[in-house]
């Protein structure tokens, strides 16, 4: 009798665990009955979204830090340069050096 009861409990636990999965599967198949887009509609949406992205990216500004280290004969050289970069659409980048430091020697060596 205990074995039968354990089998029923196992069956019940599996039923309870798998029921939500079956409901989700039914919901996704019912939701996929939406009309499909034609190729021309997809291309139209693609062009529209590209235009939105291009308008949003008219320009930006950022700071870049460049580190350089050379370990070799006859000495070790280190340098750091901080640069401000400005981008203007469609393809213009401008760089302005904010600071430059050379630990051992001149920056002209780099």
C-alpha positions in Angstrom: 0.0 0.0 0.0 2.9 2.4 0.8 4.5 1.8 -2.6 1.2 2.5 -4.4 0.8 5.7 -2.3 4.3 6.8 -3.2 3.7 6.2 -6.9 0.5 8.3 -6.7 2.5 11.1 -5.0 5.2 10.9 -7.6 2.7 11.1 -10.4 0.9 14.0 -8.7 4.2 15.9 -8.2 5.2 15.4 -11.9 1.7 16.5 -13.0 1.9 19.7 -10.9 5.5 20.5 -12.1 4.7 19.9 -15.8 1.3 21.6 -16.1 2.8 25.2 -16.2 5.2 24.2 -19.0 2.3 22.8 -21.1 0.3 26.0 -20.5 3.2 28.2 -21.6 3.7 26.1 -24.7 0.0 26.5 -25.6 0.2 30.3 -24.9 3.2 30.7 -27.3 1.6 28.7 -30.1 -1.6 30.7 -29.7 0.3 34.0 -29.8 2.1 33.0 -33.0 -1.0 33.4 -35.0 0.0 37.1 -35.7 0.1 38.0 -39.4 3.6 37.8 -40.9 5.3 40.8 -42.4 6.0 40.9 -46.1 9.6 41.4 -47.4 8.8 45.0 -48.4 7.4 45.7 -44.9 10.6 44.3 -43.3 12.8 46.4 -45.5 10.7 49.5 -44.8 11.0 48.9 -41.0 14.7 48.3 -41.4 15.3 51.6 -43.3 13.1 53.5 -40.8 15.0 52.2 -37.8 18.4 52.9 -39.5 17.3 56.5 -40.0 16.3 56.8 -36.3 19.7 55.4 -35.2 21.5 57.8 -37.5 19.6 60.8 -36.2 20.2 59.7 -32.6 24.0 59.4 -33.3 24.7 62.9 -34.6 27.8 63.1 -32.5 29.4 62.3 -29.2 32.5 63.2 -27.2 34.8 60.9 -25.2 38.1 60.8 -23.4 40.7 58.2 -24.3 43.8 57.3 -22.3 46.7 55.8 -24.1 49.5 54.0 -22.2 52.8 52.9 -23.8 55.5 50.9 -22.1 58.7 49.7 -23.8 61.0 47.4 -21.9 64.2 46.7 -23.9 67.7 47.5 -24.7 69.2 49.8 -23.4 66.4 51.2 -21.2 62.7 51.1 -20.2 60.4 53.8 -21.5 56.9 54.8 -20.4 54.5 57.3 -21.7 50.9 58.3 -21.2 48.6 60.5 -23.3 45.1 61.7 -22.5 43.1 62.6 -25.6 39.6 64.1 -26.1 37.8 62.6 -29.1 34.8 64.2 -30.7 32.7 62.5 -33.4 30.4 64.3 -35.8 28.2 62.4 -38.2 28.6 61.0 -40.7 32.3 60.2 -40.3 34.4 63.0 -38.7 36.6 62.3 -35.7 38.6 65.1 -34.1 41.4 64.5 -31.5 42.7 67.0 -29.0 45.6 66.2 -26.7 44.8 67.1 -23.1 48.0 65.9 -21.5 51.1 63.9 -22.3 53.7 62.5 -19.9 56.9 60.6 -20.6 58.5 59.0 -17.5 61.9 58.2 -19.1 62.9 60.5 -22.0 61.2 62.5 -24.6 57.8 61.8 -26.2 59.6 62.4 -29.6 61.1 59.0 -29.3 57.6 57.5 -29.6 
